[in-house]
Amino acid sequence: MRQQCPQCGSYELAKVGQNDKFLKWGGGGALVLFALGFVAPGFWIIIPLWMFGSLAVYMSHPLLECKECGRQWDPRKRPVETKS
């Protein structure tokens, strides 16, 4: 079954990554681990693991974007029906 845009009903969809979340979680976590690395040097090892882990999570769960209206949504979540 093909998915369609919940807003305009178009079937013209594209997968897009969640780069903004990757930058927030990956970069923020790396900065925290970097700061903790001065207290306990073992945290230096975790920084690359954190970056690759957050990259893998966000690249493996792409969003769908409608090419006609530009709406983005998570295809794994059920759309909420609204009365108009």
Backbone as CSV, one residue per row, in Angstrom:
resi,resn,N_x,N_y,N_z,CA_x,CA_y,CA_z,C_x,C_y,C_z
1,MET,0.836,-1.180,0.000,0.000,0.000,0.000,0.882,1.244,0.000
2,ARG,0.670,2.100,-0.961,1.441,3.336,-1.056,0.943,4.350,-0.045
3,GLN,1.876,5.097,0.481,1.487,6.149,1.421,1.180,7.421,0.656
4,GLN,0.335,8.220,1.248,0.038,9.510,0.661,0.109,10.582,1.739
5,CYS,0.271,11.800,1.294,0.391,12.935,2.205,-0.912,13.118,2.976
6,PRO,-0.832,13.219,4.308,-2.054,13.425,5.082,-2.660,14.817,4.903
7,GLN,-1.877,15.753,4.362,-2.391,17.117,4.210,-3.057,17.334,2.851
8,CYS,-2.350,16.969,1.764,-2.906,17.256,0.435,-3.307,16.000,-0.333
9,GLY,-2.927,14.805,0.148,-3.316,13.558,-0.500,-2.429,13.133,-1.652
10,SER,-1.313,13.823,-1.868,-0.413,13.496,-2.971,0.360,12.207,-2.686
11,TYR,0.726,11.512,-3.759,1.560,10.314,-3.638,3.026,10.615,-3.956
12,GLU,3.351,11.860,-4.261,4.721,12.262,-4.575,5.460,12.563,-3.274
13,LEU,6.165,11.560,-2.737,6.833,11.687,-1.447,8.331,11.448,-1.594
14,ALA,9.093,11.995,-0.670,10.537,11.790,-0.632,10.961,11.536,0.811
15,LYS,11.959,10.664,0.988,12.503,10.423,2.323,13.536,11.504,2.627
16,VAL,13.464,12.063,3.820,14.430,13.078,4.251,14.979,12.679,5.614
17,GLY,16.234,13.016,5.859,16.853,12.697,7.139,16.449,13.682,8.219
18,GLN,16.847,13.367,9.428,16.553,14.229,10.571,17.854,14.895,11.022
19,ASN,18.456,15.657,10.113,19.767,16.232,10.385,19.771,17.192,11.560
20,ASP,18.689,17.934,11.763,18.664,18.878,12.874,18.750,18.156,14.213
21,LYS,18.042,17.034,14.342,18.111,16.274,15.591,19.486,15.647,15.772
22,PHE,20.098,15.184,14.672,21.440,14.615,14.771,22.430,15.657,15.271
23,LEU,22.334,16.870,14.745,23.257,17.919,15.172,23.048,18.294,16.635
24,LYS,21.781,18.356,17.071,21.508,18.707,18.470,21.976,17.620,19.426
25,TRP,21.538,16.372,19.194,21.881,15.277,20.109,23.339,14.856,19.964
26,GLY,23.808,14.725,18.728,25.185,14.295,18.515,26.184,15.338,18.985
27,GLY,25.973,16.581,18.560,26.885,17.650,18.953,26.799,17.986,20.426
28,GLY,25.580,18.056,20.946,25.402,18.353,22.375,25.990,17.275,23.262
29,GLY,25.735,16.027,22.902,26.294,14.915,23.676,27.806,14.877,23.599
30,ALA,28.350,15.166,22.410,29.803,15.174,22.259,30.434,16.290,23.090
31,LEU,29.781,17.453,23.158,30.318,18.547,23.977,30.310,18.195,25.464
32,VAL,29.239,17.556,25.916,29.169,17.133,27.321,30.251,16.097,27.610
33,LEU,30.390,15.117,26.723,31.420,14.093,26.921,32.820,14.692,26.837
34,PHE,33.001,15.702,25.969,34.290,16.386,25.863,34.643,17.066,27.181
35,ALA,33.655,17.743,27.780,33.885,18.409,29.066,34.165,17.386,30.164
36,LEU,33.422,16.278,30.153,33.659,15.237,31.159,35.004,14.546,30.960
37,GLY,35.539,14.609,29.747,36.835,14.004,29.460,37.970,14.631,30.249
38,PHE,37.820,15.877,30.665,38.853,16.511,31.477,38.824,15.999,32.911
39,VAL,37.651,15.557,33.368,37.510,15.014,34.717,37.898,13.542,34.737
40,ALA,37.363,12.785,33.799,37.645,11.348,33.698,38.003,11.051,32.241
41,PRO,39.278,10.822,31.943,39.716,10.648,30.554,39.039,9.501,29.799
42,GLY,38.386,8.593,30.487,37.689,7.503,29.808,36.562,7.979,28.909
43,PHE,36.041,9.169,29.173,34.954,9.702,28.357,35.415,10.072,26.946
44,TRP,36.724,10.251,26.738,37.231,10.575,25.407,36.933,9.440,24.427
45,ILE,36.919,8.219,24.920,36.664,7.061,24.062,35.199,7.018,23.631
46,ILE,34.316,7.527,24.465,32.884,7.432,24.193,32.430,8.434,23.129
47,ILE,33.161,9.521,22.922,32.733,10.570,21.986,32.490,10.026,20.574
48,PRO,33.443,9.298,19.958,33.153,8.779,18.608,32.007,7.773,18.597
49,LEU,31.907,6.963,19.646,30.805,6.002,19.722,29.468,6.729,19.794
50,TRP,29.414,7.805,20.570,28.189,8.599,20.687,27.802,9.197,19.334
51,MET,28.780,9.753,18.614,28.497,10.378,17.325,27.997,9.353,16.311
52,PHE,28.673,8.213,16.210,28.244,7.190,15.253,26.901,6.587,15.646
53,GLY,26.679,6.422,16.934,25.398,5.888,17.400,24.243,6.816,17.086
54,SER,24.413,8.107,17.359,23.329,9.049,17.073,23.121,9.199,15.567
55,LEU,24.191,9.127,14.795,24.055,9.181,13.339,23.279,7.973,12.823
56,ALA,23.592,6.794,13.336,22.902,5.576,12.899,21.413,5.630,13.240
57,VAL,21.081,6.122,14.423,19.672,6.194,14.828,18.896,7.145,13.925
58,TYR,19.412,8.328,13.683,18.653,9.313,12.928,18.660,9.064,11.432
59,MET,19.671,8.394,10.905,19.662,8.077,9.480,18.810,6.848,9.185
60,SER,18.618,5.987,10.162,17.809,4.790,9.934,16.317,5.052,10.133
61,HIS,15.942,6.204,10.611,14.535,6.559,10.818,14.212,7.851,10.061
62,PRO,14.143,7.781,8.723,13.882,9.012,7.968,12.425,9.461,8.068
63,LEU,12.221,10.729,7.799,10.879,11.298,7.712,10.429,11.252,6.255
64,LEU,9.152,11.380,6.032,8.633,11.535,4.676,8.268,12.999,4.465
65,GLU,8.533,13.489,3.259,8.184,14.865,2.909,7.399,14.857,1.602
66,CYS,6.315,15.586,1.587,5.495,15.711,0.386,6.189,16.678,-0.573
67,LYS,6.331,16.277,-1.825,6.983,17.136,-2.814,6.080,18.278,-3.272
68,GLU,4.779,18.139,-3.060,3.855,19.183,-3.511,3.622,20.265,-2.460
69,CYS,3.321,19.858,-1.210,3.004,20.871,-0.190,4.147,21.086,0.807
70,GLY,5.150,20.190,0.838,6.307,20.372,1.708,6.128,19.897,3.136
71,ARG,5.021,19.254,3.455,4.780,18.772,4.829,5.680,17.582,5.126
72,GLN,6.249,17.552,6.343,7.070,16.431,6.798,6.371,15.722,7.940
73,TRP,6.495,14.381,7.982,5.909,13.599,9.065,6.655,12.291,9.206
74,ASP,6.453,11.662,10.354,7.063,10.373,10.656,6.127,9.277,10.155
75,PRO,6.553,8.457,9.190,5.649,7.441,8.634,5.329,6.307,9.605
76,ARG,6.078,6.164,10.690,5.821,5.094,11.654,4.707,5.461,12.624
77,LYS,4.392,6.745,12.741,3.328,7.175,13.650,2.013,7.256,12.894
78,ARG,0.953,6.900,13.586,-0.377,6.980,12.981,-0.790,8.432,12.820
79,PRO,-1.318,8.798,11.663,-1.804,10.176,11.512,-3.039,10.414,12.369
80,VAL,-3.132,11.592,12.912,-4.275,11.973,13.742,-5.357,12.527,12.833
81,GLU,-6.533,11.961,12.937,-7.660,12.432,12.125,-8.220,13.713,12.735
82,THR,-8.411,14.713,11.911,-8.985,15.975,12.379,-10.278,16.233,11.632
83,LYS,-11.226,16.798,12.325,-12.494,17.163,11.690,-12.379,18.575,11.153
84,SER,-12.823,18.759,9.925,-12.747,20.103,9.354,-14.108,20.727,9.196
